Amino acid sequence: MCGVVSGSDIKKWLKTNTDKLDVIIKSSGDKHLDKIVLNFIEGLLQYRFKPRYEK
């Protein structure tokens, strides 16, 4: 990435060239089940959108 953008242009480059998707999931109250559901949805979204970079 160093050759693509300089330090001062990173914020601008990210806003122009990437997308952000926030997914809000209501808790069921069962922490174990919530973790399973969250992992499933994360895997499904990664499969569907095939992100190049992930945090």
The 8 nearest C-alpha neighbors of each residue, nearest first, counted from 0:
[[1, 3, 2, 4, 5, 9, 6, 12],
 [2, 0, 3, 4, 5, 6, 9, 8],
 [1, 3, 0, 4, 5, 6, 9, 8],
 [2, 4, 0, 1, 5, 12, 9, 8],
 [5, 3, 1, 2, 8, 9, 0, 6],
 [4, 6, 8, 7, 9, 1, 3, 2],
 [7, 5, 8, 9, 4, 1, 10, 3],
 [6, 8, 5, 9, 10, 4, 11, 12],
 [7, 9, 11, 5, 6, 10, 4, 12],
 [8, 10, 12, 11, 6, 7, 13, 4],
 [11, 9, 13, 12, 8, 14, 7, 6],
 [10, 12, 14, 8, 9, 13, 15, 7],
 [13, 11, 9, 15, 10, 14, 16, 8],
 [14, 12, 10, 16, 15, 17, 11, 9],
 [15, 13, 11, 12, 16, 17, 10, 18],
 [14, 16, 12, 13, 17, 11, 18, 10],
 [17, 15, 13, 14, 12, 18, 11, 10],
 [18, 16, 13, 14, 15, 19, 12, 52],
 [19, 17, 20, 16, 14, 13, 15, 21],
 [20, 18, 21, 17, 14, 22, 13, 16],
 [19, 21, 22, 18, 23, 44, 17, 48],
 [22, 20, 23, 19, 24, 18, 41, 44],
 [23, 21, 20, 24, 40, 41, 19, 37],
 [22, 24, 21, 25, 26, 20, 37, 40],
 [25, 23, 26, 22, 37, 33, 36, 27],
 [24, 26, 27, 23, 33, 28, 22, 37],
 [27, 25, 28, 33, 24, 29, 30, 32],
 [26, 28, 29, 33, 25, 32, 30, 24],
 [27, 29, 26, 30, 33, 32, 25, 31],
 [30, 28, 32, 27, 31, 33, 26, 34],
 [31, 29, 33, 32, 28, 34, 27, 26],
 [32, 30, 34, 33, 29, 35, 36, 28],
 [31, 33, 35, 29, 34, 30, 36, 27],
 [32, 34, 30, 36, 31, 35, 37, 29],
 [33, 35, 37, 31, 32, 36, 38, 30],
 [36, 34, 32, 38, 33, 37, 39, 31],
 [35, 37, 39, 33, 34, 38, 40, 32],
 [36, 38, 34, 40, 39, 35, 33, 41],
 [39, 37, 41, 35, 36, 40, 34, 42],
 [40, 38, 36, 42, 37, 41, 43, 35],
 [39, 41, 43, 37, 42, 38, 44, 36],
 [42, 40, 38, 44, 43, 39, 37, 45],
 [43, 41, 45, 39, 40, 44, 46, 38],
 [42, 44, 40, 46, 41, 45, 39, 47],
 [45, 43, 47, 41, 46, 42, 48, 40],
 [44, 46, 42, 49, 48, 47, 43, 41],
 [47, 45, 43, 44, 49, 48, 42, 50],
 [46, 48, 44, 45, 49, 43, 42, 50],
 [47, 49, 45, 50, 46, 44, 43, 51],
 [50, 48, 45, 46, 47, 51, 44, 52],
 [51, 49, 52, 48, 45, 53, 46, 47],
 [52, 50, 49, 53, 48, 45, 17, 54],
 [53, 51, 50, 54, 49, 17, 45, 48],
 [52, 54, 50, 51, 45, 49, 19, 41],
 [53, 52, 50, 51, 19, 45, 41, 20]]
